[in-house]
Amino acid sequence: MNGPSASPPAPQGSEEPAARAVALPPTTPPAGAVLPPRAPEAPAPGTLLGSHYDHCFGCGPQHPQGLQLTAVAGEGLDVTAEFTVRPSHQGGPGLAHGGVLVTAMDETLGTLNWLLHAAAVTGRLETDFVRPVPVDAVLHIRAWVTGVHGRKIYSAAEGRIGGPDGPVAIRAQALFVQVKLEHFTTHGRPEDIKKAMDDPDLFKRARAFEVNP
Ligand SMILES: CCCCCCCC/C=C\CCCCCCCC(=O)SCCNC(=O)CCNC(=O)[C@H](O)C(C)(C)COP(=O)(O)OP(=O)(O)OC[C@H]1O[C@@H](n2cnc3c(N)ncnc32)[C@H](O)[C@@H]1OP(=O)(O)O
């Protein structure tokens, strides 16, 4: 049986040689991408990175059902985080749901924003599930920037179990896209935006992220 494909197959023999060239995955930095230095405003290595929004499902301390993930800034453009798989995160019996693991990877990759001092949202996230992750396991996540090209931020992450040097259970590659504050104020549900704007701490944090893509 044929798997899903992005476009119908071209008739045989109709392809030009250039069209047959294997394209780079969209999460791989293109030629011309750079690896910038840590932003001057980046938190010092070892700093516990705060939540970008208290009610975030990934990192919000005020989200009782959320993952409440906390990440720590690395020496370069990298972060580490630990995620403990709870019974409420099950997919198969006693095993983590893949989508929950992806959320933990997405959130950790998102904290790289702090080191670049840029607000960016996930455009594309590719994941490989390498081995099953049991309930009660701690997923030791490391994420790092692989390149920046215009507004596009390329990054990768891996999650290991049994310790920070244990076997890899999940790998991810991502493309984040830098956005302005209006991305949130234009698209978010108005009552939540209003509450967020009324919180001077959050507003200050958000303005500090203001970029000029
Ligand atoms: C007062 C309130 C304040 C509250 C806020 C506090 C501060 C927050 C700070 C930090 C937040 C961090 C949050 C982390 C949370 C974890 C991460 C998430 O889960 S984020 C949620 C999931 N993601 C989305 O909802 C994106 C939905 N998509 C979009 O909004 C757009 O599609 C967006 C912004 C991604 C791009 O849209 P365009 O119109 O701005 O730009 P275009 O021109 O389309 O793309 C720019 C470049 O990126 C490529 N691109 C875009 N999407 C791509 C894709 N899927 N695959 C490959 N390339 C893609 C394009 O080809 C283009 O490339 P070329 O410059 O031409 O080379």
The ligand as an SDF file (V2000), in Angstrom:
LIG
                    3D

 67 69  0  0  0  0  0  0  0  0999 V2000
    0.4010   40.5860   25.7310 C   0  0  0  0  0  0  0  0  0  0  0  0
    0.4730   39.0340   25.5610 C   0  0  0  0  0  0  0  0  0  0  0  0
    1.8420   38.4980   25.4810 C   0  0  0  0  0  0  0  0  0  0  0  0
    1.9510   37.0140   25.6030 C   0  0  0  0  0  0  0  0  0  0  0  0
    3.1980   36.4450   24.9830 C   0  0  0  0  0  0  0  0  0  0  0  0
    4.3920   36.4090   25.8570 C   0  0  0  0  0  0  0  0  0  0  0  0
    5.7140   36.3740   25.1220 C   0  0  0  0  0  0  0  0  0  0  0  0
    5.9090   35.0970   24.3830 C   0  0  0  0  0  0  0  0  0  0  0  0
    7.3230   34.8450   24.0150 C   0  0  0  0  0  0  0  0  0  0  0  0
    7.6270   33.7080   23.4290 C   0  0  0  0  0  0  0  0  0  0  0  0
    6.6240   32.6650   23.0720 C   0  0  0  0  0  0  0  0  0  0  0  0
    7.2350   31.3120   23.0300 C   0  0  0  0  0  0  0  0  0  0  0  0
    6.1630   30.2640   22.9450 C   0  0  0  0  0  0  0  0  0  0  0  0
    6.7940   28.8930   23.0540 C   0  0  0  0  0  0  0  0  0  0  0  0
    5.7060   27.8400   23.1600 C   0  0  0  0  0  0  0  0  0  0  0  0
    6.1430   26.5820   22.5500 C   0  0  0  0  0  0  0  0  0  0  0  0
    6.1980   26.7470   21.0770 C   0  0  0  0  0  0  0  0  0  0  0  0
    4.8080   26.6640   20.4590 C   0  0  0  0  0  0  0  0  0  0  0  0
    4.1460   25.6720   20.5440 O   0  0  0  0  0  0  0  0  0  0  0  0
    4.2540   28.0200   19.5660 S   0  0  0  0  0  0  0  0  0  0  0  0
    2.5770   27.5410   19.0740 C   0  0  0  0  0  0  0  0  0  0  0  0
    2.5190   26.7300   17.8270 C   0  0  0  0  0  0  0  0  0  0  0  0
    2.8620   27.4960   16.6490 N   0  0  0  0  0  0  0  0  0  0  0  0
    1.9720   28.3500   16.0830 C   0  0  0  0  0  0  0  0  0  0  0  0
    0.8780   28.5560   16.5130 O   0  0  0  0  0  0  0  0  0  0  0  0
    2.4410   29.0420   14.8270 C   0  0  0  0  0  0  0  0  0  0  0  0
    1.3150   29.1400   13.8130 C   0  0  0  0  0  0  0  0  0  0  0  0
    1.8550   29.6390   12.5340 N   0  0  0  0  0  0  0  0  0  0  0  0
    1.9880   30.9570   12.3060 C   0  0  0  0  0  0  0  0  0  0  0  0
    1.5790   31.7990   13.0810 O   0  0  0  0  0  0  0  0  0  0  0  0
    2.6740   31.3360   11.0120 C   0  0  0  0  0  0  0  0  0  0  0  0
    2.5570   30.3100   10.0620 O   0  0  0  0  0  0  0  0  0  0  0  0
    4.1950   31.6400   11.2590 C   0  0  0  0  0  0  0  0  0  0  0  0
    4.3520   32.7930   12.2680 C   0  0  0  0  0  0  0  0  0  0  0  0
    4.9760   30.4060   11.7300 C   0  0  0  0  0  0  0  0  0  0  0  0
    4.8290   32.0950    9.9100 C   0  0  0  0  0  0  0  0  0  0  0  0
    3.9550   33.0280    9.3080 O   0  0  0  0  0  0  0  0  0  0  0  0
    4.4550   34.4560    8.7840 P   0  0  0  0  0  0  0  0  0  0  0  0
    3.3650   35.0080    7.9170 O   0  0  0  0  0  0  0  0  0  0  0  0
    4.8980   35.3160    9.9370 O   0  0  0  0  0  0  0  0  0  0  0  0
    5.7670   34.1880    7.9390 O   0  0  0  0  0  0  0  0  0  0  0  0
    5.9820   33.3040    6.6020 P   0  0  0  0  0  0  0  0  0  0  0  0
    6.4330   34.2410    5.5470 O   0  0  0  0  0  0  0  0  0  0  0  0
    4.8190   32.4170    6.3220 O   0  0  0  0  0  0  0  0  0  0  0  0
    7.2210   32.3720    7.0710 O   0  0  0  0  0  0  0  0  0  0  0  0
    8.4690   32.9380    7.3640 C   0  0  0  0  0  0  0  0  0  0  0  0
    9.5280   31.9700    6.8580 C   0  0  0  0  0  0  0  0  0  0  0  0
    9.3730   30.7120    7.5500 O   0  0  0  0  0  0  0  0  0  0  0  0
    9.1070   29.6600    6.6100 C   0  0  0  0  0  0  0  0  0  0  0  0
    8.1230   28.7510    7.1920 N   0  0  0  0  0  0  0  0  0  0  0  0
    7.0030   29.0850    7.8700 C   0  0  0  0  0  0  0  0  0  0  0  0
    6.3630   27.9880    8.2570 N   0  0  0  0  0  0  0  0  0  0  0  0
    7.0750   26.9330    7.8040 C   0  0  0  0  0  0  0  0  0  0  0  0
    6.9100   25.5110    7.9090 C   0  0  0  0  0  0  0  0  0  0  0  0
    5.8760   24.9870    8.5390 N   0  0  0  0  0  0  0  0  0  0  0  0
    7.8440   24.7160    7.3400 N   0  0  0  0  0  0  0  0  0  0  0  0
    8.9150   25.2460    6.6920 C   0  0  0  0  0  0  0  0  0  0  0  0
    9.1270   26.5890    6.5810 N   0  0  0  0  0  0  0  0  0  0  0  0
    8.2160   27.4130    7.1140 C   0  0  0  0  0  0  0  0  0  0  0  0
    8.5490   30.3580    5.3730 C   0  0  0  0  0  0  0  0  0  0  0  0
    8.7590   29.5890    4.1970 O   0  0  0  0  0  0  0  0  0  0  0  0
    9.3600   31.6470    5.3720 C   0  0  0  0  0  0  0  0  0  0  0  0
   10.6200   31.3670    4.8520 O   0  0  0  0  0  0  0  0  0  0  0  0
   11.4120   32.4710    3.9310 P   0  0  0  0  0  0  0  0  0  0  0  0
   11.6720   33.6620    4.8320 O   0  0  0  0  0  0  0  0  0  0  0  0
   10.5060   32.7810    2.7980 O   0  0  0  0  0  0  0  0  0  0  0  0
   12.6870   31.7660    3.5270 O   0  0  0  0  0  0  0  0  0  0  0  0
  1  2  1  0
  2  3  1  0
  3  4  1  0
  4  5  1  0
  5  6  1  0
  6  7  1  0
  7  8  1  0
  8  9  1  0
  9 10  2  0
 10 11  1  0
 11 12  1  0
 12 13  1  0
 13 14  1  0
 14 15  1  0
 15 16  1  0
 16 17  1  0
 17 18  1  0
 18 19  2  0
 18 20  1  0
 20 21  1  0
 21 22  1  0
 22 23  1  0
 23 24  1  0
 24 25  2  0
 24 26  1  0
 26 27  1  0
 27 28  1  0
 28 29  1  0
 29 30  2  0
 29 31  1  0
 31 32  1  0
 31 33  1  0
 33 34  1  0
 33 35  1  0
 33 36  1  0
 36 37  1  0
 37 38  1  0
 38 39  2  0
 38 40  1  0
 38 41  1  0
 41 42  1  0
 42 43  2  0
 42 44  1  0
 42 45  1  0
 45 46  1  0
 46 47  1  0
 47 48  1  0
 47 62  1  0
 48 49  1  0
 49 50  1  0
 49 60  1  0
 50 51  1  0
 50 59  1  0
 51 52  2  0
 52 53  1  0
 53 54  1  0
 53 59  2  0
 54 55  1  0
 54 56  2  0
 56 57  1  0
 57 58  2  0
 58 59  1  0
 60 61  1  0
 60 62  1  0
 62 63  1  0
 63 64  1  0
 64 65  2  0
 64 66  1  0
 64 67  1  0
M  END
$$$$
